Amino acid sequence: MNSKSLLSHPTIRESRLYEVLAGKRVRCILCERRCELRSDQKGHCKTRINLGGKLYTLVYGDISALESRPIEIKPFFHYWPGTTATTFSTWSCNLSCPWCQNHALSRTEPDPKKARYMEDMEVVGFAEECGDEGLCISFQEPTLLTEFAVDAFTVASSKGLYCCFVSNGYMTTEALKLLRDSGMTGLKIDVKGDEETYRKFCGDVDVEKVWRNARLAKSMGIHVEIVNLVVTNINDSEECIRGVIESHLRKLGPETPLHFTRYYPTHRFKSPATKVSTLEKAREWAAKMGCLYPYLGNVHGHPYENTVCPSCGCLLIQRYGYEIVRYKVTEEKCPRCRLEVPITGRYKKKY
């Protein structure tokens, strides 16, 4: 497909974040790979292309999945509890994790000829029809949909909807600030493990930039929660898990929620599912090391999915799967000892 016919597709828009270089080359500054591209070359993620010395996104409004989902499924446990969010995605990813749980979307390159194009107002309208309280871009790396996210979040925020990302956290600070300014108030970051995990399995990624973004987002007033998918025989050693906990405490403090979630065999990875006992140990280490709100995930019905007051032990939020069974936080405080509980957004009772 030549440049002229490519530009006729509605999903092709000029990128908001790039630098013009000599010889019609450009540098993408959307994610920390910062790809330098010659004319007609695509970036590492395959969603950016240099056309005649300008950088274009290939996925503006190219929606690969769209549905209403509980916010707890992300997981967000301290952000708009009990609500639902219109959750959507596009294609591809800037990382290459072989155990990706959403590989059907993250390993598929966009094709403008087959794009399912939606306007930002259509997505917001879908949320309103479903009675959702917010928008969430998830399933694959949402940073790649930034141009559309900025427009959709701006509209959604004006209508009182919250806006959030479920991300690997490898965007640039420029992208993070742009998203914040458009109305993003929630960011769940998947931390894959230690430096070795990223180098061996994720495509030579600098984990310190992931933690930097988590810390910056929190400093900008964005609600942050961290998830560590514990993969059998990859990042499940005590040394690796404790390293994640130490970084979490050092960068984000004890009050930021930390989730250890269960891996299941998928995509190009066939190791056995994570032992529940491994996750329980991770959660217990986190609590002993100072994390106030450590959780387990992908283990339905486990008591470590619940929120307990770190001061007096009162059960504050009881969960089963992605549903809230009991909610006792009162005026953002523990009803027994009155400790302030960090919750962003109001709880919505479903029953």
N, C-alpha and C positions, 0 to 999 in steps of 0.2 A: 504494500500500500504506500503510495507516494505521499509527500508532505501535504499537498493541497487536499487530497481526499481524506487524509487523516484528520486535518483540522476542521473538516465539515461535521465531524461527529460531536454531539453535545457533551460527551464525557471528556473531551480534550480541552483543557483550559491552561492558560499560562500559570506557572507556579508562582506562589507568593514569596518563596524563599530560595533565592539563588544569586550567584555572583557571575557577572560577565567577565570572561578572560580573553586573552589575545587569540586571534585565529579562529574566531567563532566558537571557542570552547566555553563551557560554563562549569561552575561548581555548584552542586546542589547543597544547600545548607538546611535541609529538612531533618535529616538524622545524622548521627555522629560518624557515619561512614564518609560523609562529605565527598561523594563521588565527583570526580572531574571527568567531564564527558565531551568528546568531539562531536561534530555534527552527525546526526542520525543514530547516535549511540544511546542505549538505555542504561539506566543506573542498576546497581546491584539488586534492587527490589523489583525491577522490571515495570515499575509504575511511573517512571519519569523518563523523558526522552528529550534530547537536544534537537530542535528543529530550526535550522538556520541561525544558530547563535542565541536562541531563546529556549528556556527550559519549560516543558509542559508536563502536566499531570495527565495520565491516561485514564484516571478513575474518578473524575469529578461526577458525583451522582450515580456511579455504577454500583448499584446495591446488590450484593450477592446473597444477603439474607436479611430478613426483617421480621421481628416478632415481639410481642409483649412478654416480658420475663420479670420474675421477682428480683429485686435488687440484691437479695441475699445470695443468689446463685453466682454472683460475679467472682468471689464473694466480697460484698461490702457489708460489714456487720454494725458499723457505727455511722452509717451515712443513709439518711432517709429510710430508717427501718420500717419494714412492713409494706413498702410501696412497690410499684411496678414501673419498669422503664421500657420504652420502645428501644429495642436493641437491634443494631444493624451493623453491617460490615461491607467491605469491598473485597479485593483479592490480594494475594501475595503477602510477603513479609520481608523485613530487612535482616532477620536472623534465620538460622537454618537448623533448628533443634530437631533431631531425628525422632523424638518422642512426641511431637506436636499432637495435641488432642483435637485440633481443628485443621488437620493437614489438607482436607479436601478444599478448603478455602485458602489457607496460607501458602500452599505449594502450587497454586494455579495462577498462571500469568493472565492478566487482563486481556481481553480481546474486544476492541471497540465495536467490531461488527456484530458481536453477540451481547453487547452490554444491555443490562436492564436499567435504563436511565430513569431516575426520579428527581423531581425538583425538591429543594429544601422544604418548601411549604407542604409538599405531599407527605414527607416524613413527619413533620410536626402535626399535620392533620391526622395522620394515622394514630399518633400518640393521643391526640384529643379524643378521637373516636373510641379508642380502647380504654379511656379513662386513666391513662398512665400519668404519673407525676413527673416523669423526666425522660431524657434521651441518654442512651449509652452506646458508644461505639466499641465493639468487642469482636470476638471470634477469630479475627486475624489482627495484624498490627494496625491500630486506628490512626497512627501518625501518618500513614500513607494516604489517608482520606482528609488530611488537614484542610485543604481549600474548601471542601464541601462542609466539613465540620464547623469551620468559622462562620459560614453563612447560616447553616442550620441552627447552631447554638445561639447565634445572635437573635434569630427569630424566636426560638424556643424560650430563651431567657426573657424576652419582652412579653411573653405570655405566661410567665411564672413557672415555667418548667425548669427543673435542674438538669445539668449537663455533665456527663462524666466519660472517662476513658478507662478501658481495661487494656493495659499496655505493657510492653517489655521495657519501657522507660528509656529507650535509646535515642530519643529525639534530641535536637539541639536546644540550647537555652532560648534561642530566637523563636523556635517553634512553640516551646512551652509558654513563653510570654504571650505570643500571638493567641494561643488557645485560651489562656487565662483572660485576656482582654475581650475575647468573644463570648465569655460566659461560662467556661468550664470551671466547675467547683469541686469535682471529685476525680481522683486519680488512683486507680489500683495498679500497682506495679508488680509484675512477676519477676522475682529475683531467682535466677536459675541455679545459683550456687556460688562457689568461689572463683577466683581468677582462672584456675585450671579448667573448671567446667566450661566456662565461656570460651576459652581458647580451643579446647578440644572438640566441642560439640556445637557451638553456636555461631561459628564463623569469625573467630578472632575479634571478639568484642571486649572493650575495656569496661569491666564491671564498675570501676570507680565513677565513670560517667553516669551510670544508672543510679548509683547512690547519690551522686551530686544532684541529679534531677529530682529525686525524691525529696531531698532536703530543700532544694530551691522551691519546689512546688509548695511544700509545707510553709516555708517562709513567706510565700505570696498569698497565703490564706486558703490554698486549695486543700481539701480534705484528702489525706493520703492513707492508704492501707497497703501493706506488703504481703505478698504471697510467695511461698517457697514450695514449688512442686518437688516433692522428695522422690527421686527416681532410683529404683533398686540398682545397687552396685555402681552408681554414678556419683551422686551427691548425698548419699545416705550415711556417710561416716560421721562419727562423733566430731572429728576435727572440722569437717566441712560445715556441719550444721551449727556448731558453736561459733564458727567464723561468721556465718550469716547473722546469728543473734548478736554477736559483738558489734558488727557493722551497723545493724539496725539500731541498737542502743546508742552507739556513738553518733550516728548521723541524724536520727529522728527522735530519740528520747524514749523513755519507758511507756509513755501513754499512747503511742501510735500502735494500732492493732497489727499483729503479726500472725499469719495463717500458715500452717504446714498442711499441705494437701496431698491426697493420695494419688499416685500415678497408676494407670492401668495400661497394659500393653496395647500399642497402636502404631500406625504408620510404619516406620522402619525400625522400630524398637520392640523386641519381644521378651524382654526381661520380665520376671513375675511381678505382679502388682506389689506395691509397697506394703510391707507388714504393718499392721495397725500398731503393733508394739513399738516399731521404730518411730512412728508419728507421735505416740504417747510419750516416748522418751524425749523427743524434740520439744514437745510442748512443756514438759516438766523442766527440762534444762532452761528453756526460755523464762519460765516463771521464777526459777531459782536465781537466774542471772539478773533479774530485775524487770522483765517485761510485765506490764500490768494487764495486758489484754492479749494473751497468746491463745490461739485456736487450732483445732483440727478441721480439715475439710475433706469432702468426698467420702465421709464415713457417717452415713445417716443414722441419727439416733444416738450418737456418742455424746456423753455429757460434756466433753471438751468443745462442743459446738456452742455451748451456752456462755453467756456473759455473767461473770460473778464479780461482785464488788471486791477489789483487791485489798480493801481495808478491813471489812468485817465478814466477808464471805457470803453475804446475802445473794441469793439467786436473783439477778436483775432481768435478764432476758433468756427465756427458755425457747430453744429452737428444735424443730424436728425437720430435718432436710432443709428445705428452703422456706419453711413456714415458721412464723413466730407463734408459739403456743401460749406464752405468758410474757407480759411486758410490765415491769414494776418500776422502771425509772420514772421518777416524779420531779418535774421541773429541772430535768437534766441532773438529778442527784439521786443517790442511793436513799431509799425511803427509811432505812434503818439508821445509818450513821451520818447521812447527809453529805457524803463525799461527792464532789462534782464528777460526773461521768461524761467523757468527751463524745458527745453525739452531735452530728451535723444534720439538720433537718428534722422535721417533726415525724413522729411515729404515726402510721396509719393502721388503725385496727380493722381487720378484715371481717371479723365475725362478731 
